[in-house]
């Protein structure tokens, strides 16, 4: 399975999880590969709108380039959505992090699994 297929599978998994909680969710085709900013998922229940960038990894750290981070922020500023990074570390639940909870590095950003476990929210906590 290619990296792209794994990413799409992870996005679809989250899509189904949000729908099961009565949050309408769409996947953005080609997110990150077009000139306009666009998140992987757009989620809403009338009261809230979330824009989510999804990452799944077997490693202990998930590195993000500046483009991923900045395009999510730009989209949310224009669209009026809450920006979230959803990360799934191997054999763990999905965790959701706000932009403020993601560590800046010299070349981009990083989500450390231990930091994510401390600061990240589970799906049920995000949709409260």
Secondary structure in CASP SS format (residue, H / E / C, confidence):
PFRMAT SS
TARGET T0000
AUTHOR 0000-0000-0000
METHOD secondary structure of the structure
MODEL  1
X C 1.00
X C 1.00
X H 1.00
X H 1.00
X H 1.00
X H 1.00
X H 1.00
X H 1.00
X H 1.00
X H 1.00
X H 1.00
X H 1.00
X H 1.00
X H 1.00
X H 1.00
X H 1.00
X H 1.00
X H 1.00
X H 1.00
X H 1.00
X C 1.00
X C 1.00
X C 1.00
X E 1.00
X E 1.00
X E 1.00
X E 1.00
X C 1.00
X C 1.00
X C 1.00
X C 1.00
X C 1.00
X C 1.00
X C 1.00
X C 1.00
X C 1.00
X C 1.00
X C 1.00
X C 1.00
X C 1.00
X E 1.00
X E 1.00
X E 1.00
X E 1.00
X C 1.00
X C 1.00
X C 1.00
X C 1.00
X E 1.00
X E 1.00
X E 1.00
X E 1.00
X E 1.00
X E 1.00
X E 1.00
X E 1.00
X E 1.00
X C 1.00
X C 1.00
X C 1.00
X E 1.00
X E 1.00
X E 1.00
X E 1.00
X E 1.00
X H 1.00
X H 1.00
X H 1.00
X H 1.00
X H 1.00
X H 1.00
X H 1.00
X H 1.00
X H 1.00
X H 1.00
X H 1.00
X H 1.00
X H 1.00
X H 1.00
X C 1.00
X C 1.00
X E 1.00
X E 1.00
X E 1.00
X E 1.00
X E 1.00
X E 1.00
X E 1.00
X E 1.00
X C 1.00
X C 1.00
X C 1.00
X C 1.00
X E 1.00
X E 1.00
X E 1.00
X E 1.00
X C 1.00
X H 1.00
X H 1.00
X H 1.00
X C 1.00
X E 1.00
X E 1.00
X C 1.00
X C 1.00
X C 1.00
X E 1.00
X E 1.00
X E 1.00
X E 1.00
X E 1.00
X H 1.00
X H 1.00
X H 1.00
X H 1.00
X H 1.00
X H 1.00
X H 1.00
X C 1.00
X E 1.00
X C 1.00
X H 1.00
X H 1.00
X H 1.00
X H 1.00
X C 1.00
X C 1.00
END
